[in-house]
Amino acid sequence: MNDQSVLTRSPFDTPETLVPGKQAWLSALHARASDRAAILNRPTPRDEEWRFTDLSPFAQTTFVPAPGTPSRQLVPADITGFTVEEAQTRLVFVDGIYAPALSVQQDDKSIVITDMQGARAQHAHTIEAHLGHHASIDSAYFAAQNTASIENAAVVIVARDSAITAPVHLLFIATQKDVRSFPRCLVVAEAGSSVTVIEDYVVMNQPGGQEEAHLATHFTNTVTEIVLADSARVDHIRLQREGTRGLHIGLCAVSLGRASHYNSVSIAMGARMSRLNLEVVHHGEGATCTLDGLALIGSRQLADTHTLVDHAKAHGNSVQLHKCIVADSAHAVFNGKVIVRTGAQKIDARQSNRNLLLSAKAHVDTKPQLEIFASDVKCTHGATVGQLDADEVFYLQSRGLSEAAARNLLTYAFGAEIIERIPIASVKRQLVQKVLEQTTGTR
């Protein structure tokens, strides 16, 4: 990530008219990313950062861009099961293509929520200042591939000192077999503002029905950049519940200004193989972040989470709790790195990774890391891998539950700790039902 200062001028002060033919910066960004993508090789297990991530499914399918005309034109009734009732604004992208007919926007002068094409007319300066400046493409093959393919993006810009109470829902739907998509999100929270953003990846039933959707292979390569100015707050809920043969690679790069607060809850339930890199840089003093995560996987799924919290300035706080529930022959990975830079004194950083194995073939690789270059800090990390406690199972059985019911209840309670931290009731209910289905084996 590149260092960034607080926004020098508000995009809400005066309209920034887009002059036709003056988008050289976007062409230059495309060209630079294309060059990097051509130079870089797709990662393999021989690369240290990818040694636990099996990318062999990429060799089994040739993914193509989504056709300009979808095979099935979705209508609002089709996405009812994915909507968030508390959200007054929703942006929908189908196979990476903006779908205005499925989107819902409100007239609110304190926030801009639109696709990039719509935002560039009046907010070109803000988009140019941040798009592609926080998610590094220098050594990240998939991020370079995404950046080289930017045609549109979900853009959220919150005005200075504005408190947005209703959540913003960014919904990305995969609908077609063997199709690749490159979703892009940019969230800019100006000084003193606050907003809740739901970043949601789902799969839609194919024409052949639920079973076909369950089996369809698709590839989602997504990049999100979130910028918090001084004293801003962003609550970020990221849901990955794509098809069980889907491939999902995600990068979320977050830049924190002075005394800002970023709160993240990330849930991974879907995809045959998923990977999330969540990178948070404290560019301002007194910034705080809370990173909560849950991976709930079974069958032969792989869920890989890499986090980086970079305390570049003093008096910062970070708290991480990542949990994995792994059943059958599934494989979970957690790599959490905390860096405290020289001169970044008075840092309080805590990191915990807790993993629950539900079968003898389930597998977890965990690697917490601390790199500390300052003396006056408090930094802790820890990781546990285990099975359900036999005494707790026996206790519940003694109260009349069957062994299966006791195990299901304990498994649900393990994951519910993370879900309970989501501040949106309808999303919480959806996830609780999904966890109950997966822990009890019902559908």
C-alpha positions as CSV (number, residue, x, y, z in Angstrom):
1,M,0.0,0.0,0.0
2,N,1.1,3.5,-0.6
3,D,1.0,6.1,2.1
4,Q,-1.9,8.5,1.9
5,S,-2.9,11.7,3.5
6,V,-6.4,12.7,4.5
7,L,-8.4,13.9,1.6
8,T,-7.2,17.3,0.7
9,R,-10.6,18.4,-0.6
10,S,-14.1,17.0,-0.3
11,P,-15.7,15.5,-3.4
12,F,-18.9,17.0,-1.9
13,D,-17.7,20.6,-1.9
14,T,-17.9,21.3,-5.6
15,P,-18.8,19.0,-8.5
16,E,-15.8,17.7,-10.5
17,T,-16.9,17.7,-14.1
18,L,-15.4,14.9,-16.2
19,V,-13.9,16.2,-19.4
20,P,-14.2,13.7,-22.2
21,G,-10.8,12.2,-23.1
22,K,-9.2,13.2,-19.9
23,Q,-9.1,9.7,-18.3
24,A,-5.4,9.1,-19.0
25,W,-4.9,8.1,-15.4
26,L,-7.2,5.1,-15.9
27,S,-5.5,4.1,-19.1
28,A,-2.1,4.3,-17.4
29,L,-3.4,2.2,-14.5
30,H,-4.6,-0.4,-16.9
31,A,-1.3,-0.4,-18.8
32,R,0.8,-0.7,-15.6
33,A,-1.3,-3.5,-14.2
34,S,-1.3,-5.3,-17.6
35,D,2.5,-5.1,-17.6
36,R,2.7,-6.5,-14.1
37,A,0.3,-9.3,-14.8
38,A,2.3,-10.3,-17.9
39,I,5.6,-10.4,-15.9
40,L,4.3,-12.1,-12.8
41,N,3.5,-15.8,-12.7
42,R,0.5,-17.4,-11.2
43,P,1.5,-18.5,-7.6
44,T,2.3,-22.1,-6.9
45,P,2.9,-24.0,-3.6
46,R,6.6,-23.3,-4.2
47,D,5.9,-19.7,-3.3
48,E,6.2,-19.2,0.5
49,E,3.0,-17.1,0.8
50,W,1.0,-19.8,-1.2
51,R,2.6,-23.0,0.0
52,F,-0.7,-24.2,1.6
53,T,-3.0,-23.0,-1.2
54,D,-3.8,-25.6,-3.8
55,L,-4.4,-23.8,-7.1
56,S,-4.6,-26.9,-9.2
57,P,-8.3,-26.4,-9.9
58,F,-7.3,-23.5,-12.2
59,A,-5.7,-26.0,-14.5
60,Q,-8.9,-28.0,-14.8
61,T,-11.1,-25.2,-16.4
62,T,-10.6,-22.5,-18.9
63,F,-12.5,-19.4,-17.7
64,V,-13.9,-16.9,-20.1
65,P,-15.3,-13.4,-19.7
66,A,-19.0,-13.1,-19.2
67,P,-20.9,-12.5,-22.4
68,G,-22.4,-9.0,-22.9
69,T,-25.8,-10.5,-22.9
70,P,-26.5,-12.9,-20.0
71,S,-28.1,-16.3,-20.7
72,R,-30.8,-15.4,-18.1
73,Q,-32.0,-11.9,-17.4
74,L,-32.5,-11.6,-13.7
75,V,-35.3,-9.6,-12.2
76,P,-35.6,-8.2,-8.6
77,A,-37.7,-11.2,-7.5
78,D,-34.8,-13.5,-8.3
79,I,-32.5,-12.0,-5.7
80,T,-35.0,-11.8,-2.8
81,G,-33.2,-14.4,-0.8
82,F,-30.0,-12.3,-0.9
83,T,-31.4,-8.9,0.0
84,V,-30.6,-7.2,3.3
85,E,-33.8,-5.7,4.7
86,E,-32.0,-3.0,6.7
87,A,-30.2,-1.7,3.6
88,Q,-31.8,1.2,1.8
89,T,-29.1,1.1,-1.0
90,R,-28.0,-1.9,-2.9
91,L,-25.6,-2.2,-5.9
92,V,-25.8,-5.4,-7.8
93,F,-23.2,-6.8,-10.2
94,V,-24.0,-10.0,-12.2
95,D,-20.9,-11.9,-13.3
96,G,-18.9,-8.7,-12.8
97,I,-21.3,-6.5,-14.8
98,Y,-23.3,-3.7,-13.1
99,A,-27.0,-4.5,-13.1
100,P,-28.9,-1.2,-12.5
101,A,-32.3,-2.9,-12.8
102,L,-31.5,-5.0,-9.7
103,S,-29.9,-2.1,-7.8
104,V,-31.6,0.3,-5.4
105,Q,-30.3,3.8,-4.7
106,Q,-31.5,6.5,-2.4
107,D,-31.2,10.3,-2.8
108,D,-28.8,11.2,0.0
109,K,-26.5,14.2,-0.4
110,S,-24.2,12.9,2.4
111,I,-23.1,9.7,0.6
112,V,-22.3,8.6,-3.0
113,I,-23.2,5.0,-3.8
114,T,-23.0,4.1,-7.4
115,D,-21.0,2.3,-10.0
116,M,-17.8,3.9,-11.2
117,Q,-19.3,5.0,-14.5
118,G,-21.9,7.0,-12.7
119,A,-19.4,8.4,-10.1
120,R,-16.7,9.5,-12.5
121,A,-18.8,12.4,-13.8
122,Q,-18.7,14.3,-10.5
123,H,-16.1,12.5,-8.4
124,A,-13.2,11.8,-10.8
125,H,-10.7,13.4,-8.5
126,T,-11.5,11.2,-5.5
127,I,-11.6,8.0,-7.7
128,E,-8.3,8.9,-9.3
129,A,-6.7,9.6,-5.9
130,H,-7.5,6.2,-4.5
131,L,-8.4,3.6,-7.1
132,G,-5.4,1.4,-7.5
133,H,-3.3,3.3,-4.9
134,H,-3.8,1.0,-1.9
135,A,-4.0,-2.5,-3.3
136,S,-0.5,-3.2,-4.4
137,I,0.0,-5.0,-7.8
138,D,3.8,-5.1,-7.7
139,S,4.0,-8.7,-6.6
140,A,0.4,-9.8,-6.5
141,Y,-0.6,-11.6,-9.6
142,F,-4.3,-11.8,-9.1
143,A,-4.6,-8.2,-8.0
144,A,-2.7,-7.1,-11.1
145,Q,-5.0,-9.2,-13.2
146,N,-8.0,-7.6,-11.6
147,T,-6.7,-4.0,-12.0
148,A,-5.8,-4.6,-15.6
149,S,-9.4,-5.6,-16.1
150,I,-11.2,-2.7,-14.4
151,E,-14.2,-1.6,-16.4
152,N,-16.4,-0.7,-13.6
153,A,-16.5,-0.7,-9.8
154,A,-18.8,-0.2,-6.8
155,V,-18.0,3.2,-5.4
156,V,-19.0,4.4,-1.9
157,I,-17.9,7.9,-0.8
158,V,-19.1,9.3,2.6
159,A,-19.2,13.0,3.2
160,R,-17.2,14.6,6.1
161,D,-18.9,14.2,9.5
162,S,-21.8,12.2,8.1
163,A,-23.2,9.2,10.0
164,I,-24.9,6.8,7.6
165,T,-27.1,4.6,9.8
166,A,-28.5,2.2,7.1
167,P,-26.0,-0.3,5.8
168,V,-24.8,-0.3,2.2
169,H,-25.2,-3.6,0.4
170,L,-22.8,-4.5,-2.4
171,L,-24.0,-7.7,-4.0
172,F,-21.9,-9.7,-6.5
173,I,-23.7,-12.7,-8.1
174,A,-22.1,-15.5,-10.1
175,T,-24.6,-17.1,-12.5
176,Q,-22.7,-18.7,-15.4
177,K,-20.5,-21.8,-15.6
178,D,-16.8,-21.4,-16.5
179,V,-17.1,-17.6,-16.4
180,R,-14.5,-15.3,-14.7
181,S,-15.4,-12.0,-13.1
182,F,-13.3,-9.1,-11.7
183,P,-15.4,-7.3,-9.0
184,R,-13.9,-4.0,-7.7
185,C,-14.9,-1.9,-4.7
186,L,-13.7,1.5,-3.6
187,V,-14.9,2.9,-0.2
188,V,-13.8,6.3,0.9
189,A,-14.9,7.6,4.4
190,E,-14.1,11.3,4.9
191,A,-13.0,12.8,8.2
192,G,-15.5,12.1,11.0
193,S,-17.8,10.0,8.9
194,S,-19.2,6.5,9.6
195,V,-20.8,3.8,7.4
196,T,-21.5,0.1,7.4
197,V,-20.7,-1.8,4.1
198,I,-21.8,-5.3,3.3
199,E,-19.6,-6.9,0.6
200,D,-21.5,-10.1,-0.5
201,Y,-20.5,-12.8,-2.9
202,V,-23.2,-15.4,-3.9
203,V,-24.1,-17.9,-6.6
204,M,-27.5,-17.8,-8.3
205,N,-29.4,-20.9,-9.4
206,Q,-28.6,-21.9,-12.9
207,P,-31.5,-22.6,-15.4
208,G,-31.1,-26.3,-14.6
209,G,-32.0,-25.8,-11.0
210,Q,-30.3,-25.8,-7.6
211,E,-28.2,-28.9,-8.3
212,E,-26.6,-27.3,-11.4
213,A,-25.8,-24.1,-9.5
214,H,-24.2,-26.2,-6.8
215,L,-21.9,-27.9,-9.3
216,A,-21.1,-25.0,-11.6
217,T,-17.5,-23.8,-11.7
218,H,-16.8,-20.1,-11.8
219,F,-13.9,-17.8,-10.9
220,T,-14.2,-14.6,-8.9
221,N,-11.1,-12.4,-8.6
222,T,-12.0,-9.4,-6.4
223,V,-10.2,-6.4,-5.1
224,T,-11.5,-3.9,-2.5
225,E,-9.9,-0.7,-1.3
226,I,-11.2,1.0,1.8
227,V,-9.8,4.5,2.9
228,L,-10.6,6.0,6.3
229,A,-9.7,9.6,6.9
230,D,-9.2,11.1,10.3
231,S,-11.7,9.9,13.0
232,A,-13.7,8.0,10.4
233,R,-15.3,4.6,11.1
234,V,-16.1,1.8,8.7
235,D,-17.9,-1.4,9.7
236,H,-17.2,-3.9,7.0
237,I,-19.0,-7.3,6.7
238,R,-17.6,-9.5,4.0
239,L,-19.6,-12.6,3.1
240,Q,-18.3,-15.3,0.7
241,R,-20.9,-17.9,0.0
242,E,-20.4,-18.8,-3.6
243,G,-20.9,-22.2,-5.3
244,T,-19.2,-25.2,-3.9
245,R,-17.1,-25.6,-7.1
246,G,-16.4,-22.0,-7.5
247,L,-12.9,-20.4,-7.1
248,H,-12.6,-17.2,-5.2
249,I,-9.5,-15.0,-4.8
250,G,-9.9,-11.7,-2.9
251,L,-7.7,-8.8,-1.7
252,C,-9.0,-6.2,0.7
253,A,-6.6,-3.2,1.3
254,V,-7.5,-0.8,4.1
255,S,-5.8,2.5,4.9
256,L,-6.4,4.1,8.3
257,G,-6.1,7.8,9.1
258,R,-5.5,9.3,12.5
259,A,-7.9,8.1,15.3
260,S,-10.0,6.1,12.7
261,H,-11.6,2.8,13.4
262,Y,-12.1,-0.1,11.0
263,N,-14.2,-3.1,12.1
264,S,-14.2,-6.2,9.9
265,V,-16.2,-9.4,10.1
266,S,-15.4,-11.9,7.3
267,I,-17.3,-15.1,6.7
268,A,-16.2,-17.8,4.3
269,M,-18.6,-20.6,3.6
270,G,-18.6,-21.2,-0.1
271,A,-16.3,-22.0,-3.0
272,R,-14.2,-25.1,-3.7
273,M,-11.1,-23.0,-3.1
274,S,-11.1,-19.5,-1.6
275,R,-8.4,-17.1,-0.5
276,L,-8.6,-13.7,1.2
277,N,-5.8,-11.4,1.8
278,L,-6.8,-8.7,4.3
279,E,-4.2,-5.9,4.6
280,V,-4.7,-3.0,7.1
281,V,-2.1,-0.2,7.3
282,H,-2.2,2.3,10.2
283,H,-1.1,5.5,8.5
284,G,-2.3,7.8,11.3
285,E,-1.7,7.8,15.0
286,G,-4.3,6.3,17.3
287,A,-6.0,4.2,14.7
288,T,-7.7,1.0,15.7
289,C,-8.9,-2.1,13.9
290,T,-10.8,-5.2,14.9
291,L,-10.6,-8.1,12.5
292,D,-13.0,-11.1,13.1
293,G,-13.2,-14.0,10.8
294,L,-14.9,-17.4,10.4
295,A,-14.3,-20.2,7.9
296,L,-17.0,-22.9,7.9
297,I,-16.1,-25.6,5.4
298,G,-16.5,-29.3,4.6
299,S,-16.2,-31.8,1.8
300,R,-13.0,-31.0,0.0
301,Q,-13.1,-27.2,0.4
302,L,-10.1,-25.0,1.0
303,A,-10.4,-21.7,2.8
304,D,-7.2,-19.7,3.1
305,T,-7.0,-16.4,5.0
306,H,-4.0,-14.1,5.2
307,T,-4.1,-11.0,7.3
308,L,-1.6,-8.2,7.6
309,V,-1.8,-5.4,10.2
310,D,0.9,-2.8,9.7
311,H,1.3,-0.4,12.6
312,A,3.2,2.3,10.9
313,K,2.2,5.0,13.4
314,A,2.2,5.1,17.3
315,H,-0.7,4.6,19.7
316,G,-2.6,2.2,17.6
317,N,-4.6,-0.9,18.6
318,S,-5.5,-4.0,16.7
319,V,-7.5,-7.1,17.8
320,Q,-7.9,-10.2,15.6
321,L,-9.9,-13.3,16.2
322,H,-10.2,-15.9,13.4
323,K,-12.0,-19.2,13.8
324,C,-12.1,-22.2,11.4
325,I,-14.6,-25.1,11.6
326,V,-13.3,-27.8,9.3
327,A,-15.2,-31.0,8.5
328,D,-14.7,-34.0,6.2
329,S,-11.5,-33.6,4.1
330,A,-11.5,-29.9,4.1
331,H,-8.4,-27.7,4.6
332,A,-8.3,-24.3,6.3
333,V,-5.3,-22.0,6.4
334,F,-4.7,-18.9,8.5
335,N,-1.6,-16.8,8.3
336,G,-1.7,-13.6,10.4
337,K,1.1,-11.1,10.4
338,V,1.4,-8.1,12.6
339,I,4.2,-5.5,11.9
340,V,5.1,-2.7,14.3
341,R,7.3,-0.2,12.6
342,T,10.3,1.7,14.1
343,G,9.0,4.6,16.1
344,A,5.5,3.2,16.4
345,Q,5.4,3.1,20.2
346,K,2.5,2.4,22.5
347,I,1.0,-0.2,20.2
348,D,-1.4,-2.8,21.6
349,A,-1.8,-5.7,19.2
350,R,-3.6,-9.0,19.9
351,Q,-4.1,-11.9,17.6
352,S,-5.9,-15.2,18.1
353,N,-6.6,-18.1,15.8
354,R,-8.9,-21.0,17.1
355,N,-9.6,-24.0,15.0
356,L,-12.1,-26.8,15.4
357,L,-11.6,-30.1,13.5
358,L,-14.7,-32.2,13.1
359,S,-13.1,-35.3,11.4
360,A,-9.9,-37.2,11.3
361,K,-9.2,-36.0,7.8
362,A,-9.8,-32.3,8.4
363,H,-6.7,-30.2,8.2
364,V,-5.6,-26.8,9.4
365,D,-2.4,-24.9,8.8
366,T,-1.9,-21.9,11.1
367,K,1.0,-19.4,11.2
368,P,0.7,-16.3,13.4
369,Q,3.6,-13.9,13.0
370,L,4.9,-10.8,14.9
371,E,7.5,-8.4,13.5
372,I,8.3,-5.8,16.1
373,F,10.7,-2.9,15.6
374,A,9.6,-0.7,18.5
375,S,10.3,-1.2,22.2
376,D,7.3,0.1,24.1
377,V,4.5,-2.2,22.8
378,K,2.1,-4.9,24.0
379,C,1.8,-7.6,21.3
380,T,0.4,-11.1,21.8
381,H,-0.6,-14.0,19.5
382,G,-1.8,-17.5,19.9
383,A,-3.3,-20.4,17.9
384,T,-5.1,-23.6,18.9
385,V,-6.2,-26.6,16.9
386,G,-8.4,-29.2,18.5
387,Q,-11.6,-31.3,18.5
388,L,-14.7,-31.0,20.5
389,D,-14.2,-31.4,24.2
390,A,-15.3,-34.9,25.2
391,D,-16.3,-33.6,28.7
392,E,-18.5,-30.9,27.3
393,V,-20.2,-33.5,24.9
394,F,-20.7,-35.8,27.9
395,Y,-22.2,-33.0,30.0
396,L,-24.8,-32.2,27.3
397,Q,-25.6,-35.9,26.9
398,S,-26.2,-36.1,30.6
399,R,-28.8,-33.4,30.2
400,G,-30.7,-35.5,27.7
401,L,-29.2,-34.6,24.3
402,S,-28.0,-37.2,21.9
403,E,-24.3,-37.3,21.1
404,A,-25.0,-35.9,17.6
405,A,-27.2,-33.1,19.0
406,A,-24.5,-32.3,21.6
407,R,-21.8,-32.1,19.0
408,N,-23.9,-29.9,16.7
409,L,-24.7,-27.5,19.5
410,L,-21.1,-27.1,20.6
411,T,-20.0,-26.6,16.9
412,Y,-22.7,-24.0,16.4
413,A,-21.7,-22.2,19.6
414,F,-18.1,-22.1,18.4
415,G,-18.9,-20.3,15.2
416,A,-21.8,-18.2,16.6
417,E,-19.3,-16.1,18.6
418,I,-18.1,-14.5,15.4
419,I,-21.6,-14.2,13.8
420,E,-22.9,-12.4,16.9
421,R,-20.5,-9.6,16.2
422,I,-22.3,-8.7,13.0
423,P,-24.4,-5.6,13.7
424,I,-27.2,-6.3,11.2
425,A,-30.0,-8.5,12.4
426,S,-31.2,-9.9,9.0
427,V,-27.6,-10.9,8.0
428,K,-27.1,-12.5,11.3
429,R,-30.3,-14.5,10.9
430,Q,-29.3,-15.7,7.5
431,L,-25.9,-16.8,8.7
432,V,-27.2,-18.5,11.8
433,Q,-29.5,-20.6,9.7
434,K,-26.6,-21.5,7.3
435,V,-24.4,-22.5,10.3
436,L,-27.3,-24.6,11.7
437,E,-27.7,-26.3,8.3
438,Q,-24.1,-27.2,8.0
439,T,-23.5,-28.3,11.6
440,T,-26.7,-30.5,11.6
441,G,-26.4,-31.8,8.1
442,T,-29.8,-30.5,7.1
443,R,-30.6,-28.7,3.9
